[in-house]
Structure formats: structure tokens, C-alpha cells
């Protein structure tokens, strides 16, 4: 059994027991989360496609951790103008564990 969910503007294919990394969600470590934006759900040969969402299906998840990605350096330079700028950015993510797909 698997589902396709939308979280933070990105679609993820999830199944019970999977661990995924999604854009930052507010919540405490260890707390539960219910995702209602389910676009597709499949159980063997039974596939249900939502228009745009599947009604009555939710995905239960648990927040494992809040993490930061690797640092990305942004460098700007204009030659012969004595202009140089260096900036860094670390994107924040939330690590989720999919507990169950509730029909």
C-alpha cells in the first residue's frame, strides 16, 4: 500500500514505515501529524486517484527531527568594479516517519 501526498508544494510517494524529508513544519519532536492532502492511494490493484484530493484518506506521520541542509554559498562579483559579496544559506527541513495510511 502506498500513497502520493503533497507537503510544502512538493509531492512524495510514501508507504508505512518510510522516512522522508519535507520542508520545515512547525511542531515538536516526537509529536504526531496528520496529512490530509492525499493525491493518490493504491492498495494492490485498487488505485484511487483524487480530483484533486482523495476524500476520506489521510496519512499519519511522526516528526523525528528538524534538520538543516548543507550550506550553499552565493557569490556575487563584478569584474573591474571592486564589488564582491559572499553569502551562505542553509535550508531547513523536517524529517518525518510515515506511521499509517488511514482510509
Sine and cosine of phi, psi and omega as CSV:
sin_phi,cos_phi,sin_psi,cos_psi,sin_omega,cos_omega
0.00,0.00,0.72,-0.69,0.06,-1.00
-0.56,-0.83,0.25,-0.97,0.03,-1.00
-0.62,-0.79,0.35,-0.94,0.14,-0.99
-0.91,-0.40,0.85,-0.53,-0.04,-1.00
-0.90,-0.44,0.29,-0.96,0.11,-0.99
-0.88,-0.47,0.80,-0.60,0.02,-1.00
-0.59,-0.80,0.87,-0.49,0.03,-1.00
0.92,0.40,0.53,0.85,0.03,-1.00
0.98,0.18,0.12,0.99,-0.02,-1.00
-0.82,-0.57,0.59,-0.80,0.01,-1.00
-0.99,-0.14,0.64,-0.77,-0.02,-1.00
-0.74,-0.67,0.66,-0.75,0.15,-0.99
-1.00,-0.04,0.87,-0.50,-0.10,-0.99
-0.80,-0.60,0.45,-0.89,0.09,-1.00
-0.64,-0.77,0.39,-0.92,0.01,-1.00
-0.84,0.54,0.72,-0.69,0.00,-1.00
1.00,-0.10,-0.20,0.98,-0.01,-1.00
-0.97,0.26,0.45,-0.89,0.12,-0.99
-0.89,-0.46,0.79,-0.61,-0.03,-1.00
-0.78,-0.63,0.32,-0.95,0.02,-1.00
-0.90,-0.44,0.90,-0.44,-0.06,-1.00
-0.88,-0.48,0.32,-0.95,0.09,-1.00
-0.83,0.55,0.42,-0.91,-0.17,-0.99
-0.77,0.63,0.76,-0.65,0.07,-1.00
-0.86,-0.51,0.67,-0.74,0.05,-1.00
-0.97,0.23,0.68,-0.74,-0.01,-1.00
0.38,-0.93,0.35,-0.94,-0.02,-1.00
-1.00,0.08,0.44,-0.90,0.09,-1.00
-0.88,0.48,0.69,-0.73,0.03,-1.00
1.00,0.05,-0.17,0.99,-0.01,-1.00
-0.99,0.14,0.36,-0.93,-0.02,-1.00
-1.00,0.04,0.30,-0.95,-0.04,-1.00
-0.52,-0.85,0.66,-0.75,0.06,-1.00
-0.91,-0.42,0.83,-0.55,0.01,-1.00
-0.97,-0.23,0.86,-0.51,-0.07,-1.00
-0.98,-0.19,-0.20,0.98,0.01,-1.00
-1.00,0.08,0.98,0.19,0.01,-1.00
-0.97,-0.23,0.87,-0.49,-0.07,-1.00
-1.00,-0.03,-0.50,0.87,-0.04,-1.00
-0.43,-0.90,0.57,-0.82,0.12,-0.99
-0.65,-0.76,0.62,-0.78,-0.05,-1.00
-0.69,-0.73,0.71,-0.71,0.06,-1.00
-0.71,-0.70,1.00,-0.05,-0.09,-1.00
0.94,0.34,-0.86,-0.51,0.01,-1.00
-1.00,-0.01,-0.15,0.99,0.01,-1.00
-1.00,0.07,0.96,-0.30,0.00,-1.00
-0.91,-0.42,0.80,-0.60,0.04,-1.00
-0.89,-0.45,0.85,-0.52,0.00,-1.00
-0.95,-0.30,0.77,-0.64,-0.02,-1.00
-0.99,0.11,0.35,-0.94,0.04,-1.00
-0.77,-0.64,0.98,0.21,-0.05,1.00
-1.00,0.05,-0.32,0.95,-0.04,-1.00
-0.91,-0.42,0.47,-0.88,0.09,-1.00
-0.99,0.13,0.83,-0.56,-0.04,-1.00
-0.98,0.18,0.66,-0.75,0.09,-1.00
0.99,0.14,0.06,1.00,0.00,-1.00
-0.91,-0.41,0.76,-0.65,0.07,-1.00
-0.75,-0.66,0.30,-0.95,0.04,-1.00
-0.87,-0.50,0.80,-0.59,0.04,-1.00
-1.00,-0.09,0.73,-0.68,-0.02,-1.00
-0.69,-0.72,0.28,-0.96,0.03,-1.00
-0.81,-0.59,0.72,-0.70,0.00,-1.00
-0.98,0.18,0.87,-0.49,0.00,-1.00
-1.00,-0.01,-0.70,0.72,-0.11,-0.99
-0.25,-0.97,0.36,-0.93,0.17,-0.99
-0.94,-0.34,0.84,-0.54,-0.10,-0.99
-0.78,-0.62,0.28,-0.96,0.09,-1.00
-0.91,-0.42,0.58,-0.81,0.01,-1.00
-0.98,0.19,0.03,-1.00,0.06,-1.00
-0.90,0.43,0.44,-0.90,-0.01,-1.00
-0.96,0.28,0.71,-0.70,0.07,-1.00
-0.95,-0.32,0.82,-0.58,0.01,-1.00
-1.00,-0.04,0.71,-0.70,0.06,-1.00
-0.91,-0.42,0.89,-0.45,-0.04,-1.00
-0.87,-0.49,0.78,-0.62,0.07,-1.00
-0.89,-0.46,0.66,-0.75,-0.01,-1.00
-0.47,-0.88,0.65,-0.76,0.13,-0.99
-0.85,-0.53,0.86,-0.51,-0.08,-1.00
-0.93,0.37,0.56,-0.83,0.02,-1.00
0.89,0.46,0.21,0.98,-0.02,-1.00
-0.88,-0.47,0.03,1.00,-0.03,-1.00
0.82,0.57,0.71,0.71,0.00,-1.00
-0.83,-0.56,0.91,-0.41,0.05,-1.00
-0.64,-0.77,0.73,-0.69,0.07,-1.00
-0.70,-0.72,0.69,-0.73,0.03,-1.00
-0.78,-0.62,0.79,-0.61,-0.05,-1.00
-0.68,-0.73,0.54,-0.84,0.03,-1.00
-0.86,-0.51,0.44,-0.90,-0.01,-1.00
-0.58,-0.82,0.70,-0.71,0.09,-1.00
-0.83,-0.56,0.90,-0.43,0.00,-1.00
-0.97,0.26,0.66,-0.76,0.00,-1.00
-1.00,-0.08,0.64,-0.77,0.00,-1.00
-0.72,-0.70,0.32,-0.95,0.12,-0.99
-0.88,-0.48,0.74,-0.67,0.02,-1.00
-1.00,-0.09,0.83,-0.55,-0.04,-1.00
-0.90,-0.43,0.51,-0.86,0.18,-0.98
-0.90,-0.43,0.81,-0.59,0.00,-1.00
-0.98,0.21,0.85,-0.52,-0.05,-1.00
-1.00,-0.02,-0.77,0.64,-0.06,-1.00
-0.38,-0.93,0.38,-0.93,0.14,-0.99
-0.94,-0.34,0.92,-0.40,-0.09,-1.00
-0.99,-0.12,0.86,-0.51,0.01,-1.00
-1.00,0.02,0.00,0.00,0.00,0.00
